[in-house]
Amino acid sequence: MLYNKTKKKKLIEKTRVADSFLKRLKGLMFSKKPDYALIFELEKESRIGGSIHMLFVFFSIDVIYLNSEKKVVDIKLNLRPGALNYTPKKPSKYFIEFLAGTVQGISLNDELEW
């Protein structure tokens, strides 16, 4: 479960962690619309490491970027299929991908937990 500690609100029941090289490489490519949040952990806080593309992802997603304290540092809503690159505005340690419109009410500096 993904929970917003700041607002004391459950965001989404199902989560999956991209906890291997292949899972991080694949992400949501070639998949059906997910009913879960996909969580990525980067080796270290980084802007470039958090860059994503939407090649071979056939639906729009929302992406939430978090720092090492699991506080939201950037939010990208409705990232469309085929987008070549999105790089977060601030360094992040984690990012979470959702089906666009799935999660509402997340703000910068909110603290999340899973």
N, C-alpha and C positions, 0 to 999 in steps of 0.2 A: 504494500500500500504506500502511496505517496501522500504525504501530509504537510500542510502549511502550518508550521509551528507559530509563526507570527500571528496569523489570523485564526488559528485553532480550527482548521477546516480540512477535511479529507478532500483530496483533489481527484484521485483515481484509485480504484481498488487494485487493479493488476499492474505489476511492474515486472520488467525483465532487465537483467544486467548484461551488457555486452562485455563479458569477462574473459574473452579470449581474442587473440589476434584476428581470427577468421570472423568472429561475431562483430568485432569493431569494423572490420573491413567491409562486411556485407551491410551492416546497419539495417535499414528498411528497404534496401534495393530488392527488386523482384518479389516483394511480398504483397499480400492483400492488405486492405486497410486494417490497422491494428486496433485491438480493444484494450491495449496496454500502453504504458509508458516505457520507452527504451532508454535506459540509463547508461551513459558512457563515463568512465573515469580516465582522465589523462594522467600521464606519468608525473607531470608537474604543471603548475599554473602557467597558461600560455594563451596568447591570442591565436597564433598560427596553428597550434595543435588542435584548437577547437573549430577550425575551419571545416565546413561541410559543403557538399554539393548535392544536387537533387537528380543526378543522372540515374536513370533506371528506377526512380521512385515515381509511381504513377498517380499520386494523390498529394494534396497539399498538407503540410505539417506545421506545427508550432514548435519552436525550440526555446528552451529555457537554459541559460548559462549560469553556473554557480561558482563561487570562489571556494577555497579550501575550507571555509567555515560553513559551507552549504548555504550561503546567502546569494540571492539572485543579483547578478551583475549585468545581465542583458536579456532581452526578450525579443524574439523574432517571430512575429505572427504571420500565418498564411504564406509560408515559403512554398512557392509553386514548383510543380514538376519541371525538370529541365534546367533549373537555376544552376549556373556554373559554379558559384562560390558565395558563401556567406561566412564572414569572419567576425567573431564577437568584438564589441567595442572595447571590452576590458578583458584582461587575462582571466581564464577560467580553469578550474580543476575538474569540473563535471559539466556535462550537458545532457539534457533530457529531451527526447523527441516524442511528440504526441500527434495524433491525427488532428488536423486543424479544427479549432472550435471545441475540442474535447474539454479543455481545462480553462476555466474563467477565473478572474479575480486574483491573479498573481501580479505582484508589483515589485519594482526594484527594491532591494534590501530585505525582502521577505526571506525568512529562514525555512528551508524545506528539510524533510527527513524521510527516509525509507527504511 
